[in-house]
Amino acid sequence: MSTNPKITARTNLANPKSGSAKPSRLRLSGPAGVGLSRARRRRGRLAAALISVLVATATLLSLAWIQWQFSGQLADTVLGQLVSLQVRSADLIAAAVLAVLAAVSVGVTMWLGVLEDASIYATLRAIGWPKAKIWLANLASAIYPLLWGYLLGTLVAAIFPLWWQAGADTFLLLAGIGLGITLLVGLALATFITNWQLSHQISSQLVRE
């Protein structure tokens, strides 16, 4: 019985260990499966990007909550000692810079992955993958560290409203806004990386010809 080479190629790219007896941890298929599998293969970079998003999220959410809920000044007694936290404009700017650096970290991780997997994505284009599928694969690679980092960072920042038992509604509102911004960043990174990737492949083909 003959097999379709295009189907075989897609299966091998989405699951590099499909020929082994050990089942793959990744159950997704298609563009999302390819994007996640390529991202997970570089655990060091993935962890660095995730941690940067976590730190930026926890810092920015905590400062924004204190600024919004307590007008930038938080004071309480902890273990018999007076603890006072004051949020200044410089602190908010520093937290915003952390968020930008976290986005850059995720973007650099994606860019390096695209360079290293150039032959794989070229094969996907050769077997008929349109730009939309390449974009979805890159979106999965971007959302994975962004979303996990954001969720873990939100859990860390939730210590403040839980400890002071105040401003839970404010925190949830800020967390929702932050989640929307995080998803928009993922969409922007996927779009930018995909456009650069496809234009780079076209330029390479023209040079070869």
C-alpha beads as a LAMMPS data file, in Angstrom:
LAMMPS data file: protein, C-alpha beads

209 atoms
208 bonds

1 atom types
1 bond types

-500.0 500.0 xlo xhi
-500.0 500.0 ylo yhi
-500.0 500.0 zlo zhi

Masses

1 110.0

Atoms # bond

1 1 1 0.000 0.000 0.000
2 1 1 1.466 3.363 -1.043
3 1 1 1.656 6.338 1.292
4 1 1 1.265 9.998 0.572
5 1 1 4.708 11.669 0.941
6 1 1 3.112 14.957 1.993
7 1 1 1.270 13.297 4.872
8 1 1 4.449 11.479 5.916
9 1 1 6.432 14.707 5.864
10 1 1 3.864 16.512 7.987
11 1 1 3.792 13.665 10.512
12 1 1 7.570 13.539 10.843
13 1 1 7.876 17.311 11.251
14 1 1 5.135 17.574 13.844
15 1 1 6.482 14.572 15.764
16 1 1 10.229 14.049 15.191
17 1 1 10.167 10.752 17.176
18 1 1 7.221 9.234 15.339
19 1 1 9.326 6.282 14.290
20 1 1 10.236 5.287 17.839
21 1 1 8.212 3.077 20.148
22 1 1 8.126 5.726 22.904
23 1 1 4.945 7.822 22.690
24 1 1 5.360 11.543 22.154
25 1 1 4.480 13.932 24.983
26 1 1 3.010 16.357 22.466
27 1 1 -0.488 15.410 21.370
28 1 1 -1.242 18.474 19.259
29 1 1 -0.944 18.219 15.495
30 1 1 -0.789 20.700 12.663
31 1 1 0.767 24.173 12.969
32 1 1 0.315 24.395 16.752
33 1 1 1.953 20.998 17.213
34 1 1 4.928 21.970 15.061
35 1 1 5.394 25.298 16.867
36 1 1 5.218 23.792 20.348
37 1 1 7.456 20.843 19.507
38 1 1 10.153 23.138 18.081
39 1 1 9.939 25.440 21.137
40 1 1 10.168 22.565 23.623
41 1 1 13.310 21.202 22.005
42 1 1 15.251 24.247 23.278
43 1 1 14.491 24.047 26.972
44 1 1 17.272 26.377 28.099
45 1 1 16.109 29.299 25.964
46 1 1 12.482 28.512 26.703
47 1 1 13.134 28.588 30.458
48 1 1 15.035 31.890 30.189
49 1 1 12.207 33.515 28.233
50 1 1 9.574 32.136 30.609
51 1 1 11.428 33.378 33.697
52 1 1 11.858 36.851 32.202
53 1 1 8.106 37.054 31.552
54 1 1 7.387 35.762 35.065
55 1 1 9.603 38.388 36.741
56 1 1 8.224 41.232 34.611
57 1 1 4.620 40.167 35.238
58 1 1 5.010 39.783 38.995
59 1 1 6.787 43.133 39.309
60 1 1 4.459 45.131 37.083
61 1 1 1.231 43.672 38.489
62 1 1 2.364 44.174 42.092
63 1 1 3.372 47.796 41.567
64 1 1 0.251 48.575 39.525
65 1 1 -1.955 47.060 42.237
66 1 1 -0.314 49.110 45.005
67 1 1 -0.513 52.263 42.887
68 1 1 -4.185 51.737 41.985
69 1 1 -5.474 50.366 45.293
70 1 1 -3.476 52.438 47.791
71 1 1 -2.451 55.453 45.691
72 1 1 1.155 54.267 45.659
73 1 1 1.588 54.040 49.451
74 1 1 1.176 50.753 51.346
75 1 1 1.877 50.428 55.070
76 1 1 1.114 47.583 57.463
77 1 1 2.483 45.710 60.457
78 1 1 4.201 42.403 59.748
79 1 1 5.493 40.367 62.711
80 1 1 5.337 43.433 64.905
81 1 1 7.331 45.570 62.481
82 1 1 5.986 48.448 60.417
83 1 1 6.394 47.731 56.704
84 1 1 5.943 50.589 54.261
85 1 1 5.998 50.320 50.476
86 1 1 5.958 53.355 48.244
87 1 1 5.632 53.188 44.481
88 1 1 7.403 55.950 42.599
89 1 1 7.275 56.836 38.929
90 1 1 10.787 55.438 38.507
91 1 1 9.587 52.063 39.844
92 1 1 6.769 51.884 37.299
93 1 1 9.149 52.845 34.498
94 1 1 11.613 50.158 35.586
95 1 1 8.815 47.573 35.639
96 1 1 7.719 48.640 32.145
97 1 1 11.313 48.242 30.948
98 1 1 11.328 44.717 32.417
99 1 1 8.178 43.932 30.444
100 1 1 9.758 45.200 27.215
101 1 1 12.896 43.148 27.872
102 1 1 10.748 40.071 28.506
103 1 1 9.020 40.550 25.141
104 1 1 12.417 40.990 23.479
105 1 1 13.648 37.803 25.162
106 1 1 10.734 35.827 23.737
107 1 1 11.264 37.416 20.323
108 1 1 14.976 36.566 20.284
109 1 1 14.191 32.988 21.325
110 1 1 11.740 32.680 18.424
111 1 1 14.154 34.295 15.966
112 1 1 16.999 31.910 16.868
113 1 1 14.629 28.961 16.583
114 1 1 13.515 30.093 13.129
115 1 1 17.134 30.372 11.999
116 1 1 18.006 26.908 13.286
117 1 1 14.851 25.345 11.832
118 1 1 15.089 27.114 8.468
119 1 1 15.331 23.843 6.561
120 1 1 12.278 22.425 8.352
121 1 1 10.108 25.434 7.594
122 1 1 11.384 25.451 4.009
123 1 1 10.205 21.854 3.720
124 1 1 6.825 22.795 5.134
125 1 1 6.515 25.535 2.523
126 1 1 7.586 23.079 -0.171
127 1 1 4.852 20.579 0.738
128 1 1 2.221 23.301 0.510
129 1 1 1.961 25.043 3.879
130 1 1 0.604 28.586 3.328
131 1 1 1.726 31.677 5.218
132 1 1 -1.206 31.307 7.636
133 1 1 0.017 27.922 8.898
134 1 1 3.576 29.190 9.331
135 1 1 2.117 32.106 11.304
136 1 1 0.126 29.739 13.535
137 1 1 3.256 27.685 14.242
138 1 1 5.154 30.821 15.214
139 1 1 2.200 32.007 17.302
140 1 1 2.262 28.743 19.275
141 1 1 6.004 29.218 19.881
142 1 1 5.369 32.747 21.170
143 1 1 2.274 32.076 23.287
144 1 1 3.819 29.110 25.125
145 1 1 6.454 31.040 27.174
146 1 1 4.360 34.219 27.285
147 1 1 1.272 32.547 28.694
148 1 1 3.046 30.278 31.184
149 1 1 5.284 33.103 32.356
150 1 1 2.328 35.434 32.726
151 1 1 0.218 32.925 34.672
152 1 1 3.070 32.073 37.061
153 1 1 3.918 35.755 37.498
154 1 1 0.259 36.504 38.265
155 1 1 0.262 33.838 40.973
156 1 1 3.346 35.437 42.551
157 1 1 1.813 38.918 42.417
158 1 1 -1.434 37.582 43.979
159 1 1 0.452 37.279 47.279
160 1 1 -0.157 41.004 47.910
161 1 1 -3.997 41.054 47.727
162 1 1 -4.150 37.722 49.549
163 1 1 -1.888 38.931 52.370
164 1 1 -3.628 42.286 52.831
165 1 1 -7.056 40.807 52.029
166 1 1 -7.978 43.854 49.999
167 1 1 -8.293 44.927 46.404
168 1 1 -9.075 41.503 44.915
169 1 1 -11.378 43.043 42.300
170 1 1 -8.704 45.579 41.377
171 1 1 -6.115 42.831 41.025
172 1 1 -8.379 40.718 38.831
173 1 1 -9.049 43.733 36.600
174 1 1 -5.323 44.440 36.260
175 1 1 -4.604 40.748 35.620
176 1 1 -7.235 40.674 32.873
177 1 1 -5.781 43.760 31.208
178 1 1 -2.296 42.272 31.465
179 1 1 -3.456 38.992 29.919
180 1 1 -4.922 40.850 26.955
181 1 1 -1.684 42.780 26.463
182 1 1 0.315 39.546 26.705
183 1 1 -1.769 37.894 23.982
184 1 1 -1.405 40.979 21.780
185 1 1 2.370 40.817 22.228
186 1 1 2.284 37.168 21.142
187 1 1 0.270 38.068 18.034
188 1 1 2.676 40.896 17.177
189 1 1 5.766 38.719 17.631
190 1 1 4.297 35.903 15.526
191 1 1 3.399 38.334 12.734
192 1 1 6.808 40.027 12.740
193 1 1 8.798 36.783 12.870
194 1 1 6.670 35.187 10.133
195 1 1 7.056 38.147 7.766
196 1 1 10.809 38.255 8.365
197 1 1 11.089 34.488 8.000
198 1 1 9.240 34.289 4.686
199 1 1 11.006 37.326 3.216
200 1 1 14.345 35.843 4.258
201 1 1 13.485 32.540 2.573
202 1 1 12.478 34.347 -0.624
203 1 1 15.726 36.353 -0.607
204 1 1 17.756 33.175 -0.089
205 1 1 16.017 31.501 -3.019
206 1 1 16.704 34.492 -5.282
207 1 1 20.378 34.440 -4.309
208 1 1 20.637 30.726 -5.114
209 1 1 19.014 31.268 -8.508

Bonds

1 1 1 2
2 1 2 3
3 1 3 4
4 1 4 5
5 1 5 6
6 1 6 7
7 1 7 8
8 1 8 9
9 1 9 10
10 1 10 11
11 1 11 12
12 1 12 13
13 1 13 14
14 1 14 15
15 1 15 16
16 1 16 17
17 1 17 18
18 1 18 19
19 1 19 20
20 1 20 21
21 1 21 22
22 1 22 23
23 1 23 24
24 1 24 25
25 1 25 26
26 1 26 27
27 1 27 28
28 1 28 29
29 1 29 30
30 1 30 31
31 1 31 32
32 1 32 33
33 1 33 34
34 1 34 35
35 1 35 36
36 1 36 37
37 1 37 38
38 1 38 39
39 1 39 40
40 1 40 41
41 1 41 42
42 1 42 43
43 1 43 44
44 1 44 45
45 1 45 46
46 1 46 47
47 1 47 48
48 1 48 49
49 1 49 50
50 1 50 51
51 1 51 52
52 1 52 53
53 1 53 54
54 1 54 55
55 1 55 56
56 1 56 57
57 1 57 58
58 1 58 59
59 1 59 60
60 1 60 61
61 1 61 62
62 1 62 63
63 1 63 64
64 1 64 65
65 1 65 66
66 1 66 67
67 1 67 68
68 1 68 69
69 1 69 70
70 1 70 71
71 1 71 72
72 1 72 73
73 1 73 74
74 1 74 75
75 1 75 76
76 1 76 77
77 1 77 78
78 1 78 79
79 1 79 80
80 1 80 81
81 1 81 82
82 1 82 83
83 1 83 84
84 1 84 85
85 1 85 86
86 1 86 87
87 1 87 88
88 1 88 89
89 1 89 90
90 1 90 91
91 1 91 92
92 1 92 93
93 1 93 94
94 1 94 95
95 1 95 96
96 1 96 97
97 1 97 98
98 1 98 99
99 1 99 100
100 1 100 101
101 1 101 102
102 1 102 103
103 1 103 104
104 1 104 105
105 1 105 106
106 1 106 107
107 1 107 108
108 1 108 109
109 1 109 110
110 1 110 111
111 1 111 112
112 1 112 113
113 1 113 114
114 1 114 115
115 1 115 116
116 1 116 117
117 1 117 118
118 1 118 119
119 1 119 120
120 1 120 121
121 1 121 122
122 1 122 123
123 1 123 124
124 1 124 125
125 1 125 126
126 1 126 127
127 1 127 128
128 1 128 129
129 1 129 130
130 1 130 131
131 1 131 132
132 1 132 133
133 1 133 134
134 1 134 135
135 1 135 136
136 1 136 137
137 1 137 138
138 1 138 139
139 1 139 140
140 1 140 141
141 1 141 142
142 1 142 143
143 1 143 144
144 1 144 145
145 1 145 146
146 1 146 147
147 1 147 148
148 1 148 149
149 1 149 150
150 1 150 151
151 1 151 152
152 1 152 153
153 1 153 154
154 1 154 155
155 1 155 156
156 1 156 157
157 1 157 158
158 1 158 159
159 1 159 160
160 1 160 161
161 1 161 162
162 1 162 163
163 1 163 164
164 1 164 165
165 1 165 166
166 1 166 167
167 1 167 168
168 1 168 169
169 1 169 170
170 1 170 171
171 1 171 172
172 1 172 173
173 1 173 174
174 1 174 175
175 1 175 176
176 1 176 177
177 1 177 178
178 1 178 179
179 1 179 180
180 1 180 181
181 1 181 182
182 1 182 183
183 1 183 184
184 1 184 185
185 1 185 186
186 1 186 187
187 1 187 188
188 1 188 189
189 1 189 190
190 1 190 191
191 1 191 192
192 1 192 193
193 1 193 194
194 1 194 195
195 1 195 196
196 1 196 197
197 1 197 198
198 1 198 199
199 1 199 200
200 1 200 201
201 1 201 202
202 1 202 203
203 1 203 204
204 1 204 205
205 1 205 206
206 1 206 207
207 1 207 208
208 1 208 209
